[in-house]
């Protein structure tokens, strides 16, 4: 007889997954983590987790690792070098759904995205397809639809040092922005709780809706220097992505997603007590972003 539930996390080194793993360990759970490279795990985790090394695209590996699992956190890792990013998302969704169904996993938390209900040929639309795959298993599934993550700004440290914050979306378009740790808090709580049932959607909006103009203003205060929001063209974004090593397919998928978001068609669900999380952009940026910008 198990003393604690078997909870599986498939992205233990990611911004959300690492937070979930820490909270599970602090709650007395010995989580099972699926990882390609165990050396990327914090040294402390090796003593408190059951580590399974393998490839998420290997269905047999996922099925074996999730055997007898009570709960599963499933996150689709981003791969800028993918030649078929939408197909990869759907393939990983199919593997997760097969694991949930075959191993009769009681609770699954899937990290989706705001706007996943708009089924277009975009990265977010593919996440919506994964939601449907998991829901069709008939198991208990929570689809966490997060807004923009603060950590997306980490890649902009160099430009922020020069005083620029770039985007292809309208500078006054507001949306929810989240600290991934807050998203992880919700995911961990749901994985640990046996009290919910059904196929559910929970939005995560962060503490306030922000536009890129708002974000630039906040970062100006945190960094102690003016930060200007700059709207760039799709072509400029494509060039920047390709120069950073992304594939043509990934660059195209990113542009299509941002075009969809910029059009306003990804309507945001109503903000409320359940969807609002506490960490402000200013506090996160002072802790995580400011040191990188200074060092850039």
C-alpha positions, 0 to 999 in steps of 0.5 A: 500500500502506498503511503503517498501518491505517485505524482509524475512531472514531465518537465522538472527543469522548466520554470513551472515544472521545477516549482511543482517538483519543489512544492511536491517534495515540501509536501512530503511526496516523492515525485517521479520526474521525466527528464532527458538530461538528469544533470540539469536537475538541481542536485538536491532533487536527486535525493527526493525524487524518482528520476526517469531518463528518456525522451518524451516522444518515446511512447513506451518510455512515457507509458512505463514511467507513468504506470500506477501514477495517481496524478500527472503534470504534462507540459509541452516543452518548446523546441525552437529547432522543430521542423513541425512545431504544431505536429510535435505538440499534437504528438506529445498530446497524443502520448500523454492521452495514451498514458492517462487512458492506459494507466488510468491516471486519476488526475492530470494537470495540463499547462495550456494557454489562454486562447486555446479554445480558438482552434486555429493553426497556431501553437496555441491552437495546437494546445487546444487540440491537446486539451481535447485529446486529454478530455476525451480520455474521460479522466479528471483533467484540469487545463490550466490556461495561463497568460503571458509568462514573465520569463518570456522577458529573460530572452530580451535581456540584451535589448533591455540593456539597450533600452528597448522592449520589442514586440509585434503586437499592438503596444496598447493591447492588454493581457494577463502576465504571470510569474511561472511560480504562481502557475506552479503553485496552482498546478501543485495544489491541484495535483495534490488534491483528490477533491475535484473531478471532471474536465475543467478549465482554469485561467491564470491571469496574474495580478493585473492586465498589462500592455507592452507599454505598461511592461516597459514602464514597469521595467523602467522603474525596476532597471532605473533607466528608460525602457521604450516599447517598440513595435517591430514587423513580422519580418524583423521578428522572423530574422531575429528568430532565425538568427538565434537558431530557430527553424523556419517552421518555428519562426512561422508558427511564432509569427502566426500565433502573435498575429492571432493574439494581436488581432484580439481574437484570443479573448481573455476570460473574465478576471476573478478571485480564482484566476488572479495570482499575487506576484507582480511584474516589478517584484519578479523583474527585480529578482530575476531580470534585473541581474541579467540585464546588468550583466548583459 
